[in-house]
Structures are given as structure tokens and as C-alpha cells.
């Protein structure tokens, strides 16, 4: 009975063993690459007809990974490439010195005292020997850490703003094998602090920049540069220790010898024929240099009456107004004291208008302020208040190449009233009351001359030809004024060194002082803006 009962258990155990043996007998051959070394033993380990890196089982293994490709070396930028050939052939170590300009960015551009800001530096040159950063000429970082970027060098530094308010100059200086590296930027340290991202500060307010449209000029009003200004020299009191000016008709040091007569002080002055050669290469006089040899190797026209084109720009002597506009020989674009000019009195007197022996055109400095009313321009032209007929202005040729030089046009006509050469000689800013036909010019004082305000009556601006403005009143001031603004009958003017003056402007041009509050936190007063509420 017991033997019969044991038979089913035995059969069950035998069945499990049989299953186990059967399962082991059906195990497939391991895949290629499942065992270390399979993919580089030149054997078909899984018997599928493929082995090593040709077998899919080895595709993702280290042994069958593609070889690493060395990156192409980064091309090194050469900011001095344009200078090649100036000092020798390519590869010549004696090439001309080259200044590399570093590009600086400051973010934010306005910061609180003690606040943080970031300076980014980009140097478009592949070779740098050293690099430092200075704040107001005091070295802040003597060795700027930089990284290679796009063939040049890049750096970023976080700095702390000083406590002194105002603009602070940031300078980057370095060297490279052929010269210096220089870059400059400004950080404005202000109690207003930085603007929000995407905004800029204008007139104290944070505003969003607005993209404008390209502006193309149509016409121009041309004034030439003046050489010397008569009657503005320092007084000849003979108190100087030496002959400080060898052409001012003054015995500066009271030794009885005037200008070139004082050989001890003026013997080497070019205007006295001194130095290696005189002003014109012969004896320092103005028109005796016809025998000079011409050379076109100079960077500018340095002798303006020798019949030579020294800089090879196609413009000879006084034709080259960029270089010779201030030369005494070229007061009006002509060599006006040469024998061919017919003049016997020497160079013409600029402020007297060159009326004798020349064209009669006085050469101006440059416009300081211009307003337009219809076809009339009212302008401060440095030493005059003028009205210009817009229709008479010269057309601008926009077809010229950027590097092509057009012939210079004539000096433009204008109806002008001259400033007082012995008083308030210059106009630094101009404001207008169009309704009453009044103008006020500010003068800050130059070359020791008086400063102050002048008021003017404007002519009828409707129909040319225009009459010149008429001077009404002059107010001299020991400190002077810069920018100004009119609001109704009240004139606001930046009064040097740091106050704001308010005057009432009457119909007859008289000014009455209303107030003059100081600007205690300002280091200077330069401009004024008014806003009508």
C-alpha cells in the first residue's frame, strides 16, 4: 500500500528534472560582444557568419567606436593685417608698429555708488603679451584673465563702482609683439542707479530706445575753418620770463627784443627760420619756396604754399583745406600774400573780412546751434548770429563712394551780425522766441575774453533775402553761461560753474534776473532742458 502511494511523488520529481534538463539543452549561443574581447578576437563567437566589428552585437562597444577626429585648429585673428607692407614684407619682424583696439562693454552703464557692474573685453587679435585694466588711470587688475574666442581673446570682469559720482573712465591696456592694445569705456556712477533691462537714461529718465529711420542729407551749408582770431591775444605786458610767442609782435620778456629779434628764445622757432629748416624748408618766410622738391609720401599737406601735393590726395597747397584750412597762407582758399595774388599787405585779416587783395569772404569756425523756420535757418556761427536762406544751400552728391573726395564747394552766403570782437566775441548757444522775433546767445568766455549773454532782434523770416539780426543788449558776467532754454518769457541758462540762472526776457530784449539757485551736487553746469506741464 505504501509503495503504491509513493509512485506519484517520484514521477513528479522526475518530471521536474526532465524539464530542467530540456530547458538547459535549448540555451542559444551568446551574442557577439556579450563577453569581453569578443569584438576584437577575429572569431565568429555567435556563429552568425559575422564577427568582431562587422557583427551588430559589437556596434556600440568601445572596441568598435569610430576614431575621434581632431578639431581643425582655430584661425588666429590678425588685427594688424592692414598694416602689412608698411614696414616690410610679410613675415618681416620689422613691420610698422600696430595699435590693436580692444572693444569694451559695460553693463549696466549706470550704477549706484558701491554697486556691481560687468566689463566685457573683446580683442580681435591672436597674440597678447599682457593685459591690464585701470579705473581713472589707477590700475585695478594688473593681469586680466582671458580665454580664446573666435580667433581672438575675451575677458569678463565684475567690478565695484566707486563712491565718487559722475563718469569714470575704464581703460584696458596691453601689448602684443608689434605694439600696444588699447580700449576705453565709461561707467556712470549716479544716485539714480541703473535702468531696467532694455532701457537707457536720457535727461535723467529711463526710457525705451526707439529705432529710427536712416537720415540722408540733401543740402549743406559750408563754413571753412578759421586760422587765427585777431585781437584775442593775451595783453603784451612784458611779464613773461621768455619770448613765449615768436609771432605776436610783442616783447614778452621785456628784454628789448621782439619776436624773431630775440635769437636766444626764438632762434629755433620755425617761424623765425630756425630748426633743421624753416617753415617752408628754405628760410621760414611764406612764399619763397618754389625751389622745394615735391614728395607725395607725407600723411598730410604740411607746407601749404610750395606747389606740392605732399600727401598725394590730388589737392595742392590751399586746395587741401582739410590740412591747410588754418594755414596763414590760405585764409580764403588762396595763397593770398603771394606775388600772384596782387596783395602787398601780407596775409589778410580774418576778422576784418579779408577785404583787400582777397575774395572778401571771412572764414568761420562752425555752427554751434541751428533752428529752422520755413526756408530760413537761424544759427549761431561761433562769432556771429546769422540767417541762412535754405533754398541757397548746396546739394549733396549721394552717389560718391565713401572714400571718394568731392571738390569742396564755396563758402556759403548768409545775413549775419558779428559778435563784438572786443567783448562777448563768441556765441556758444542760441535760443529763440519765434513769436516775438527775439534770440538770446550765451557766451562762456574763451581765451580770457568776457562772458555773458546777448539779446538779438530777428529779421522777417518769411521772405528772402533776409536782413541780419540786430544786437539789442549785452550782459557781461564773470563766470559765463553754457546751454540755455526758453519757456514763455523766462530764460533758463546753465551758469558756470554750477548754478541755474532764470531771467525774464522783455519784449525789448532786456533781461531781469529772477533767481540763481546753486546746484550743490553738480560738478558743472552745461545744458538746460525745460518741459511744459
Secondary structure, 3 states (H helix, E strand, C coil): CHHHHHHHHHHHHHHHHHHHHHHHHCCCCCCCCCCCCHHHCCCCCCCCCCCHHHCHHHCCCHHHCCCCCCCCCCCCCCCCHHHCCCCCCCCCCCCCCCCEECEEEEECCEECCCCEEEEEEEECCCCCCEEEEEECCEEEECCCCCEEECCEEEEEEEEECCCCCEEEEEEEEEEECCEEEEEEEEEEECCCCCCCCCEEEECCEEEECCCCCCCCCCEECCCCCCCCCCCCCCCCCCCCCCCCCCCCCCCCCCCCCCHHHCHHHHCCCHHHCCCCCCCCCCCCCCCCCCCCCCCCCCCCCCCCCCCCCCCCCCCCHHHCHHHHCCCHHHCCCCCCCCHHHCCCCCCCCHHHCCCCCCCCCCCCCCCCEEEEECCEEEEECCCEEEEEEHHHCEECCCCCCCCCCCCCCCCCCCEEEECCCCCCCCCCEEEEECCCCEEEEEECCCCCCCEEEEEEECCCCCCCCCCCCEEEEEEEECCCEEEEEEECCEEEEEECCCEEEEEEECCCCCEEEEEEEECCCCCCCCCCCCCCC
